[in-house]
């Protein structure tokens, strides 16, 4: 009896999976930085933009996220 060789599972980088989302059309979206504290001095428009998700344009970043979170689900 020989054991079947299977590929090992890749662990998901948890911080990456929390910061990025995949849309239904396959676009990679990211959350904004700097929204946890020191918001009093920010303008109302800047604070409103913290709620939006930004689309990732850089090809290198998309490749890195796919490597770090291979099982990233579409939401």
Biopython code that builds the backbone (N, CA, C, O; Angstrom):
import numpy as np
from Bio.PDB.StructureBuilder import StructureBuilder

atoms = [
    (1, "UNK", "N", (0.837, -1.186, 0.000)),
    (1, "UNK", "CA", (0.000, 0.000, 0.000)),
    (1, "UNK", "C", (0.883, 1.250, 0.000)),
    (1, "UNK", "O", (1.719, 1.444, 0.882)),
    (2, "UNK", "N", (0.676, 2.063, -0.985)),
    (2, "UNK", "CA", (1.409, 3.324, -1.031)),
    (2, "UNK", "C", (0.459, 4.454, -0.697)),
    (2, "UNK", "O", (-0.720, 4.437, -1.050)),
    (3, "UNK", "N", (0.996, 5.410, -0.022)),
    (3, "UNK", "CA", (0.185, 6.565, 0.363)),
    (3, "UNK", "C", (0.122, 7.552, -0.795)),
    (3, "UNK", "O", (1.137, 7.827, -1.435)),
    (4, "UNK", "N", (-1.050, 8.077, -1.061)),
    (4, "UNK", "CA", (-1.196, 9.060, -2.130)),
    (4, "UNK", "C", (-0.552, 10.373, -1.697)),
    (4, "UNK", "O", (-0.769, 10.845, -0.581)),
    (5, "UNK", "N", (0.235, 10.948, -2.584)),
    (5, "UNK", "CA", (0.878, 12.221, -2.263)),
    (5, "UNK", "C", (-0.113, 13.351, -2.504)),
    (5, "UNK", "O", (-0.691, 13.471, -3.584)),
    (6, "UNK", "N", (-0.295, 14.165, -1.494)),
    (6, "UNK", "CA", (-1.191, 15.312, -1.611)),
    (6, "UNK", "C", (-0.414, 16.580, -1.319)),
    (6, "UNK", "O", (0.566, 16.573, -0.575)),
    (7, "UNK", "N", (-0.866, 17.655, -1.912)),
    (7, "UNK", "CA", (-0.237, 18.941, -1.633)),
    (7, "UNK", "C", (-0.619, 19.397, -0.240)),
    (7, "UNK", "O", (-1.726, 19.133, 0.229)),
    (8, "UNK", "N", (0.295, 20.077, 0.413)),
    (8, "UNK", "CA", (-0.014, 20.607, 1.738)),
    (8, "UNK", "C", (-0.855, 21.867, 1.593)),
    (8, "UNK", "O", (-0.763, 22.581, 0.594)),
    (9, "UNK", "N", (-1.654, 22.122, 2.580)),
    (9, "UNK", "CA", (-2.486, 23.321, 2.579)),
    (9, "UNK", "C", (-1.621, 24.537, 2.900)),
    (9, "UNK", "O", (-0.670, 24.452, 3.677)),
    (10, "UNK", "N", (-1.967, 25.663, 2.291)),
    (10, "UNK", "CA", (-1.243, 26.906, 2.532)),
    (10, "UNK", "C", (-1.990, 27.679, 3.605)),
    (10, "UNK", "O", (-3.206, 27.853, 3.522)),
    (11, "UNK", "N", (-1.264, 28.140, 4.608)),
    (11, "UNK", "CA", (-1.910, 28.915, 5.666)),
    (11, "UNK", "C", (-2.213, 30.326, 5.180)),
    (11, "UNK", "O", (-1.407, 30.940, 4.482)),
    (12, "UNK", "N", (-3.373, 30.828, 5.555)),
    (12, "UNK", "CA", (-3.792, 32.174, 5.201)),
    (12, "UNK", "C", (-3.189, 33.172, 6.182)),
    (12, "UNK", "O", (-3.225, 32.956, 7.393)),
    (13, "UNK", "N", (-2.637, 34.257, 5.662)),
    (13, "UNK", "CA", (-2.119, 35.348, 6.494)),
    (13, "UNK", "C", (-3.333, 36.127, 6.987)),
    (13, "UNK", "O", (-3.994, 36.807, 6.202)),
    (14, "UNK", "N", (-3.627, 36.033, 8.271)),
    (14, "UNK", "CA", (-4.877, 36.551, 8.828)),
    (14, "UNK", "C", (-5.023, 38.067, 8.696)),
    (14, "UNK", "O", (-6.121, 38.562, 8.443)),
    (15, "UNK", "N", (-3.932, 38.801, 8.864)),
    (15, "UNK", "CA", (-4.012, 40.263, 8.736)),
    (15, "UNK", "C", (-4.402, 40.651, 7.314)),
    (15, "UNK", "O", (-5.160, 41.600, 7.116)),
    (16, "UNK", "N", (-3.891, 39.925, 6.326)),
    (16, "UNK", "CA", (-4.228, 40.202, 4.927)),
    (16, "UNK", "C", (-5.690, 39.894, 4.661)),
    (16, "UNK", "O", (-6.367, 40.658, 3.973)),
    (17, "UNK", "N", (-6.185, 38.790, 5.195)),
    (17, "UNK", "CA", (-7.578, 38.413, 4.943)),
    (17, "UNK", "C", (-8.557, 39.395, 5.590)),
    (17, "UNK", "O", (-9.693, 39.522, 5.131)),
    (18, "UNK", "N", (-8.133, 40.089, 6.647)),
    (18, "UNK", "CA", (-9.003, 41.065, 7.296)),
    (18, "UNK", "C", (-8.983, 42.417, 6.591)),
    (18, "UNK", "O", (-9.947, 43.176, 6.693)),
    (19, "UNK", "N", (-7.903, 42.731, 5.879)),
    (19, "UNK", "CA", (-7.756, 44.039, 5.238)),
    (19, "UNK", "C", (-8.254, 44.083, 3.802)),
    (19, "UNK", "O", (-8.552, 45.164, 3.293)),
    (20, "UNK", "N", (-8.351, 42.942, 3.138)),
    (20, "UNK", "CA", (-8.718, 42.912, 1.725)),
    (20, "UNK", "C", (-9.986, 42.106, 1.505)),
    (20, "UNK", "O", (-10.289, 41.181, 2.258)),
    (21, "UNK", "N", (-10.738, 42.476, 0.441)),
    (21, "UNK", "CA", (-11.955, 41.772, 0.052)),
    (21, "UNK", "C", (-11.946, 41.580, -1.455)),
    (21, "UNK", "O", (-11.376, 42.390, -2.185)),
    (22, "UNK", "N", (-12.576, 40.512, -1.919)),
    (22, "UNK", "CA", (-12.765, 40.308, -3.342)),
    (22, "UNK", "C", (-14.224, 40.613, -3.667)),
    (22, "UNK", "O", (-15.125, 40.164, -2.959)),
    (23, "UNK", "N", (-14.459, 41.373, -4.735)),
    (23, "UNK", "CA", (-15.828, 41.665, -5.141)),
    (23, "UNK", "C", (-16.353, 40.503, -5.980)),
    (23, "UNK", "O", (-15.609, 39.578, -6.304)),
    (24, "UNK", "N", (-17.614, 40.556, -6.322)),
    (24, "UNK", "CA", (-18.224, 39.516, -7.147)),
    (24, "UNK", "C", (-17.623, 39.442, -8.532)),
    (24, "UNK", "O", (-17.616, 38.378, -9.151)),
    (25, "UNK", "N", (-17.113, 40.573, -9.032)),
    (25, "UNK", "CA", (-16.497, 40.603, -10.358)),
    (25, "UNK", "C", (-15.001, 40.289, -10.308)),
    (25, "UNK", "O", (-14.332, 40.282, -11.342)),
    (26, "UNK", "N", (-14.476, 40.031, -9.105)),
    (26, "UNK", "CA", (-13.075, 39.648, -8.979)),
    (26, "UNK", "C", (-12.116, 40.786, -8.692)),
    (26, "UNK", "O", (-10.902, 40.581, -8.695)),
    (27, "UNK", "N", (-12.639, 42.000, -8.442)),
    (27, "UNK", "CA", (-11.771, 43.128, -8.106)),
    (27, "UNK", "C", (-11.298, 42.996, -6.662)),
    (27, "UNK", "O", (-12.041, 42.539, -5.794)),
    (28, "UNK", "N", (-10.075, 43.396, -6.420)),
    (28, "UNK", "CA", (-9.518, 43.367, -5.074)),
    (28, "UNK", "C", (-9.728, 44.731, -4.443)),
    (28, "UNK", "O", (-9.328, 45.747, -5.012)),
    (29, "UNK", "N", (-10.356, 44.765, -3.266)),
    (29, "UNK", "CA", (-10.645, 46.016, -2.572)),
    (29, "UNK", "C", (-9.923, 46.004, -1.237)),
    (29, "UNK", "O", (-9.739, 44.952, -0.625)),
    (30, "UNK", "N", (-9.512, 47.202, -0.786)),
    (30, "UNK", "CA", (-8.798, 47.309, 0.482)),
    (30, "UNK", "C", (-9.440, 48.365, 1.360)),
    (30, "UNK", "O", (-10.122, 49.269, 0.878)),
    (31, "UNK", "N", (-9.206, 48.231, 2.675)),
    (31, "UNK", "CA", (-9.688, 49.221, 3.622)),
    (31, "UNK", "C", (-8.681, 50.366, 3.696)),
    (31, "UNK", "O", (-7.537, 50.228, 3.262)),
    (32, "UNK", "N", (-9.113, 51.486, 4.245)),
    (32, "UNK", "CA", (-8.247, 52.669, 4.357)),
    (32, "UNK", "C", (-7.407, 52.597, 5.627)),
    (32, "UNK", "O", (-7.791, 51.960, 6.607)),
    (33, "UNK", "N", (-6.257, 53.261, 5.593)),
    (33, "UNK", "CA", (-5.367, 53.323, 6.749)),
    (33, "UNK", "C", (-5.729, 54.501, 7.642)),
    (33, "UNK", "O", (-6.383, 55.445, 7.200)),
    (34, "UNK", "N", (-5.306, 54.444, 8.887)),
    (34, "UNK", "CA", (-5.373, 55.576, 9.792)),
    (34, "UNK", "C", (-6.746, 55.965, 10.280)),
    (34, "UNK", "O", (-7.008, 57.148, 10.496)),
    (35, "UNK", "N", (-7.635, 54.999, 10.462)),
    (35, "UNK", "CA", (-8.983, 55.368, 10.885)),
    (35, "UNK", "C", (-9.279, 55.014, 12.343)),
    (35, "UNK", "O", (-10.424, 55.112, 12.785)),
    (36, "UNK", "N", (-8.261, 54.607, 13.082)),
    (36, "UNK", "CA", (-8.528, 54.182, 14.451)),
    (36, "UNK", "C", (-8.451, 55.318, 15.469)),
    (36, "UNK", "O", (-9.223, 55.328, 16.428)),
    (37, "UNK", "N", (-7.546, 56.267, 15.285)),
    (37, "UNK", "CA", (-7.426, 57.370, 16.249)),
    (37, "UNK", "C", (-6.879, 58.604, 15.547)),
    (37, "UNK", "O", (-6.509, 58.558, 14.374)),
    (38, "UNK", "N", (-6.834, 59.726, 16.299)),
    (38, "UNK", "CA", (-6.390, 61.030, 15.783)),
    (38, "UNK", "C", (-7.262, 61.524, 14.626)),
    (38, "UNK", "O", (-6.759, 62.046, 13.630)),
    (39, "UNK", "N", (-8.568, 61.350, 14.776)),
    (39, "UNK", "CA", (-9.466, 61.750, 13.696)),
    (39, "UNK", "C", (-10.051, 63.141, 13.891)),
    (39, "UNK", "O", (-10.731, 63.651, 13.001)),
    (40, "UNK", "N", (-9.800, 63.762, 15.036)),
    (40, "UNK", "CA", (-10.385, 65.089, 15.291)),
    (40, "UNK", "C", (-9.862, 66.136, 14.332)),
    (40, "UNK", "O", (-10.592, 67.044, 13.933)),
    (41, "UNK", "N", (-8.604, 66.012, 13.962)),
    (41, "UNK", "CA", (-8.015, 67.032, 13.097)),
    (41, "UNK", "C", (-8.268, 66.759, 11.609)),
    (41, "UNK", "O", (-7.872, 67.564, 10.765)),
    (42, "UNK", "N", (-8.902, 65.672, 11.285)),
    (42, "UNK", "CA", (-9.198, 65.352, 9.892)),
    (42, "UNK", "C", (-10.464, 66.093, 9.448)),
    (42, "UNK", "O", (-11.351, 66.364, 10.257)),
    (43, "UNK", "N", (-10.533, 66.413, 8.167)),
    (43, "UNK", "CA", (-11.718, 67.081, 7.640)),
    (43, "UNK", "C", (-12.879, 66.088, 7.556)),
    (43, "UNK", "O", (-12.675, 64.874, 7.596)),
    (44, "UNK", "N", (-14.084, 66.612, 7.442)),
    (44, "UNK", "CA", (-15.270, 65.760, 7.365)),
    (44, "UNK", "C", (-15.216, 64.876, 6.128)),
    (44, "UNK", "O", (-15.622, 63.714, 6.161)),
    (45, "UNK", "N", (-14.714, 65.436, 5.047)),
    (45, "UNK", "CA", (-14.614, 64.656, 3.808)),
    (45, "UNK", "C", (-13.620, 63.495, 3.954)),
    (45, "UNK", "O", (-13.876, 62.385, 3.488)),
    (46, "UNK", "N", (-12.489, 63.766, 4.605)),
    (46, "UNK", "CA", (-11.487, 62.717, 4.818)),
    (46, "UNK", "C", (-12.045, 61.619, 5.717)),
    (46, "UNK", "O", (-11.793, 60.436, 5.488)),
    (47, "UNK", "N", (-12.803, 62.011, 6.740)),
    (47, "UNK", "CA", (-13.396, 61.014, 7.638)),
    (47, "UNK", "C", (-14.455, 60.184, 6.924)),
    (47, "UNK", "O", (-14.604, 58.994, 7.200)),
    (48, "UNK", "N", (-15.189, 60.807, 6.009)),
    (48, "UNK", "CA", (-16.217, 60.080, 5.257)),
    (48, "UNK", "C", (-15.583, 59.041, 4.336)),
    (48, "UNK", "O", (-16.161, 57.982, 4.093)),
    (49, "UNK", "N", (-14.393, 59.349, 3.826)),
    (49, "UNK", "CA", (-13.720, 58.419, 2.919)),
    (49, "UNK", "C", (-13.183, 57.178, 3.623)),
    (49, "UNK", "O", (-12.868, 56.189, 2.962)),
    (50, "UNK", "N", (-13.072, 57.210, 4.955)),
    (50, "UNK", "CA", (-12.586, 56.043, 5.682)),
    (50, "UNK", "C", (-13.549, 54.869, 5.547)),
    (50, "UNK", "O", (-13.125, 53.715, 5.622)),
    (51, "UNK", "N", (-14.824, 55.139, 5.352)),
    (51, "UNK", "CA", (-15.798, 54.064, 5.237)),
    (51, "UNK", "C", (-15.762, 53.353, 3.904)),
    (51, "UNK", "O", (-16.237, 52.223, 3.789)),
    (52, "UNK", "N", (-15.204, 53.999, 2.896)),
    (52, "UNK", "CA", (-15.176, 53.413, 1.553)),
    (52, "UNK", "C", (-14.034, 52.413, 1.409)),
    (52, "UNK", "O", (-13.000, 52.526, 2.067)),
    (53, "UNK", "N", (-14.243, 51.438, 0.537)),
    (53, "UNK", "CA", (-13.174, 50.518, 0.175)),
    (53, "UNK", "C", (-12.564, 51.001, -1.128)),
    (53, "UNK", "O", (-13.286, 51.371, -2.054)),
    (54, "UNK", "N", (-11.253, 51.001, -1.207)),
    (54, "UNK", "CA", (-10.540, 51.441, -2.408)),
    (54, "UNK", "C", (-10.155, 50.225, -3.245)),
    (54, "UNK", "O", (-9.796, 49.178, -2.707)),
    (55, "UNK", "N", (-10.233, 50.372, -4.562)),
    (55, "UNK", "CA", (-9.836, 49.300, -5.463)),
    (55, "UNK", "C", (-8.322, 49.277, -5.599)),
    (55, "UNK", "O", (-7.690, 50.320, -5.764)),
    (56, "UNK", "N", (-7.748, 48.089, -5.529)),
    (56, "UNK", "CA", (-6.300, 47.934, -5.652)),
    (56, "UNK", "C", (-5.944, 47.913, -7.135)),
    (56, "UNK", "O", (-6.489, 47.110, -7.893)),
    (57, "UNK", "N", (-5.038, 48.785, -7.549)),
    (57, "UNK", "CA", (-4.634, 48.890, -8.946)),
    (57, "UNK", "C", (-3.302, 48.190, -9.222)),
    (57, "UNK", "O", (-3.109, 47.641, -10.307)),
    (58, "UNK", "N", (-2.387, 48.203, -8.259)),
    (58, "UNK", "CA", (-1.029, 47.709, -8.472)),
    (58, "UNK", "C", (-1.009, 46.194, -8.673)),
    (58, "UNK", "O", (-1.517, 45.438, -7.846)),
    (59, "UNK", "N", (-0.420, 45.772, -9.775)),
    (59, "UNK", "CA", (-0.365, 44.341, -10.105)),
    (59, "UNK", "C", (0.464, 43.574, -9.079)),
    (59, "UNK", "O", (0.107, 42.457, -8.704)),
    (60, "UNK", "N", (1.570, 44.167, -8.620)),
    (60, "UNK", "CA", (2.426, 43.497, -7.650)),
    (60, "UNK", "C", (1.725, 43.245, -6.327)),
    (60, "UNK", "O", (1.921, 42.204, -5.702)),
    (61, "UNK", "N", (0.908, 44.199, -5.902)),
    (61, "UNK", "CA", (0.164, 44.042, -4.649)),
    (61, "UNK", "C", (-0.905, 42.969, -4.780)),
    (61, "UNK", "O", (-1.128, 42.194, -3.849)),
    (62, "UNK", "N", (-1.563, 42.919, -5.926)),
    (62, "UNK", "CA", (-2.576, 41.875, -6.159)),
    (62, "UNK", "C", (-1.938, 40.489, -6.071)),
    (62, "UNK", "O", (-2.501, 39.564, -5.486)),
    (63, "UNK", "N", (-0.761, 40.371, -6.660)),
    (63, "UNK", "CA", (-0.037, 39.098, -6.660)),
    (63, "UNK", "C", (0.359, 38.701, -5.235)),
    (63, "UNK", "O", (0.259, 37.533, -4.859)),
    (64, "UNK", "N", (0.812, 39.685, -4.445)),
    (64, "UNK", "CA", (1.231, 39.424, -3.070)),
    (64, "UNK", "C", (0.048, 38.993, -2.212)),
    (64, "UNK", "O", (0.162, 38.068, -1.408)),
    (65, "UNK", "N", (-1.090, 39.667, -2.384)),
    (65, "UNK", "CA", (-2.284, 39.319, -1.596)),
    (65, "UNK", "C", (-2.755, 37.916, -1.950)),
    (65, "UNK", "O", (-3.162, 37.158, -1.070)),
    (66, "UNK", "N", (-2.702, 37.567, -3.221)),
    (66, "UNK", "CA", (-3.119, 36.223, -3.639)),
    (66, "UNK", "C", (-2.215, 35.155, -3.023)),
    (66, "UNK", "O", (-2.674, 34.063, -2.689)),
    (67, "UNK", "N", (-0.927, 35.478, -2.875)),
    (67, "UNK", "CA", (0.011, 34.536, -2.263)),
    (67, "UNK", "C", (-0.229, 34.422, -0.757)),
    (67, "UNK", "O", (-0.147, 33.328, -0.198)),
    (68, "UNK", "N", (-0.525, 35.546, -0.098)),
    (68, "UNK", "CA", (-0.718, 35.546, 1.351)),
    (68, "UNK", "C", (-2.083, 34.995, 1.767)),
    (68, "UNK", "O", (-2.213, 34.385, 2.828)),
    (69, "UNK", "N", (-3.097, 35.213, 0.927)),
    (69, "UNK", "CA", (-4.454, 34.756, 1.248)),
    (69, "UNK", "C", (-5.025, 34.002, 0.049)),
    (69, "UNK", "O", (-5.868, 34.539, -0.670)),
    (70, "UNK", "N", (-4.579, 32.765, -0.177)),
    (70, "UNK", "CA", (-4.995, 32.026, -1.367)),
    (70, "UNK", "C", (-6.475, 31.642, -1.361)),
    (70, "UNK", "O", (-7.049, 31.395, -2.421)),
    (71, "UNK", "N", (-7.090, 31.588, -0.200)),
    (71, "UNK", "CA", (-8.490, 31.176, -0.101)),
    (71, "UNK", "C", (-9.409, 32.349, 0.185)),
    (71, "UNK", "O", (-10.480, 32.171, 0.766)),
    (72, "UNK", "N", (-9.003, 33.546, -0.218)),
    (72, "UNK", "CA", (-9.793, 34.757, 0.016)),
    (72, "UNK", "C", (-11.132, 34.635, -0.703)),
    (72, "UNK", "O", (-11.174, 34.395, -1.910)),
    (73, "UNK", "N", (-12.210, 34.799, 0.030)),
    (73, "UNK", "CA", (-13.543, 34.602, -0.523)),
    (73, "UNK", "C", (-14.079, 35.873, -1.145)),
    (73, "UNK", "O", (-13.685, 36.979, -0.777)),
    (74, "UNK", "N", (-14.990, 35.698, -2.099)),
    (74, "UNK", "CA", (-15.685, 36.847, -2.678)),
    (74, "UNK", "C", (-16.822, 37.221, -1.748)),
    (74, "UNK", "O", (-17.559, 36.362, -1.264)),
    (75, "UNK", "N", (-16.954, 38.531, -1.502)),
    (75, "UNK", "CA", (-18.008, 38.992, -0.590)),
    (75, "UNK", "C", (-18.824, 40.067, -1.249)),
    (75, "UNK", "O", (-19.762, 40.587, -0.646)),
]
sb = StructureBuilder()
sb.init_structure("model")
sb.init_model(0)
sb.init_chain("A")
sb.init_seg("    ")
for serial, (resi, resn, name, xyz) in enumerate(atoms, 1):
    if name == "N":
        sb.init_residue(resn, " ", resi, " ")
    sb.init_atom(name, np.array(xyz, "f"), 0.0, 1.0, " ", f" {name:<3s}", serial, name[0])
structure = sb.get_structure()
